[in-house]
Amino acid sequence: MAVATPKIKLYTNHACPWAHRAHIALAELQVPFEEEIIDLSVPRTAEYLKINPRGQVPSINFNGEILAESAIIANFLADAFPSHLLPAAGSPEAALLRARTAFFVDTFISKINGNLYKAQSAPTDAEADEWIAKYVDGIVKEIEPQLANAAPFFNGSSKLTQAEVLTGSFIIRLFALLKHGVLPESVANDLSTKAPNFYKWGQAVANHPSVSGIFPEDRVVAFTKNAIAKARGN
Ligand SMILES: N[C@@H](CCC(=O)N[C@@H](CS)C(=O)NCC(=O)O)C(=O)O
């Protein structure tokens, strides 16, 4: 029996890196979906709070079933539509790659990425530099070795994988901030010399259409500049 095309509605905001994860997964899986943009600058409507009581994006309605939390949504999509993103569970080999992918994502998201956001909200340039140094150090020590066999994507893959689905929104932001001079040029120099695997991988990720597709670069850069100026009391 042919599997009916699921009805999917994504509640999102294109400026949100967490919601961006669901867009990357859906683009890569080429699954049709409808989207509703949630305005995060105003209180959430009672209607949206019924869908996601946390009031956050993303949320997804999949054939009438609601899911929230970006990693849960992206992993659900990868499992619901077996593809090049992630091997289906069921063998030790698949389990190992799934574990390595999860470890890569956990390293980047829970140990490293936050330092860049702390740099943006630091009250002084000196403090920001310390957070940026921690970010670069984490990439060099922990991410660089995990990308030794990237080709150009995680674990020798020529196509995006779940590792990129779950980190790509942050990687494209890093490269946009470097490109627009929001982060010092020394960061690009440090990353490209001390973490060449990461730098090459990051450029491939940021340039991939499934990652760059909905990314509102100018809006994110302007928002970030504004947030930094505010944090420094300017
Ligand atoms: N842990 C959540 C974080 C989502 C999140 O922080 N979304 C932000 C926008 S980037 C949001 O909806 N903020 C509105 C709010 O918290 O009221 C996930 O991974 O989905």
The ligand as an SDF file (V2000), in Angstrom:
LIG
                    3D

 20 19  0  0  0  0  0  0  0  0999 V2000
   15.0470   24.5470   23.0920 N   0  0  0  0  0  0  0  0  0  0  0  0
   14.1900   25.1600   22.0830 C   0  0  0  0  0  0  0  0  0  0  0  0
   14.5820   26.6110   21.9170 C   0  0  0  0  0  0  0  0  0  0  0  0
   13.6810   27.3420   20.9650 C   0  0  0  0  0  0  0  0  0  0  0  0
   13.7920   28.8540   21.1360 C   0  0  0  0  0  0  0  0  0  0  0  0
   14.5150   29.3470   22.0210 O   0  0  0  0  0  0  0  0  0  0  0  0
   13.0500   29.5850   20.2960 N   0  0  0  0  0  0  0  0  0  0  0  0
   13.0200   31.0220   20.4730 C   0  0  0  0  0  0  0  0  0  0  0  0
   13.2820   31.7900   19.1790 C   0  0  0  0  0  0  0  0  0  0  0  0
   14.9090   31.5100   18.5780 S   0  0  0  0  0  0  0  0  0  0  0  0
   11.6100   31.4120   20.8890 C   0  0  0  0  0  0  0  0  0  0  0  0
   10.6410   30.8320   20.4430 O   0  0  0  0  0  0  0  0  0  0  0  0
   11.5250   32.4230   21.7460 N   0  0  0  0  0  0  0  0  0  0  0  0
   10.2960   32.9670   22.1650 C   0  0  0  0  0  0  0  0  0  0  0  0
   10.0710   32.7880   23.6230 C   0  0  0  0  0  0  0  0  0  0  0  0
   10.8530   32.1020   24.2940 O   0  0  0  0  0  0  0  0  0  0  0  0
    9.0740   33.3360   24.1150 O   0  0  0  0  0  0  0  0  0  0  0  0
   14.3260   24.3840   20.7750 C   0  0  0  0  0  0  0  0  0  0  0  0
   15.4050   23.8300   20.5490 O   0  0  0  0  0  0  0  0  0  0  0  0
   13.3480   24.3160   20.0200 O   0  0  0  0  0  0  0  0  0  0  0  0
  1  2  1  0
  2  3  1  0
  2 18  1  0
  3  4  1  0
  4  5  1  0
  5  6  2  0
  5  7  1  0
  7  8  1  0
  8  9  1  0
  8 11  1  0
  9 10  1  0
 11 12  2  0
 11 13  1  0
 13 14  1  0
 14 15  1  0
 15 16  2  0
 15 17  1  0
 18 19  2  0
 18 20  1  0
M  END
$$$$
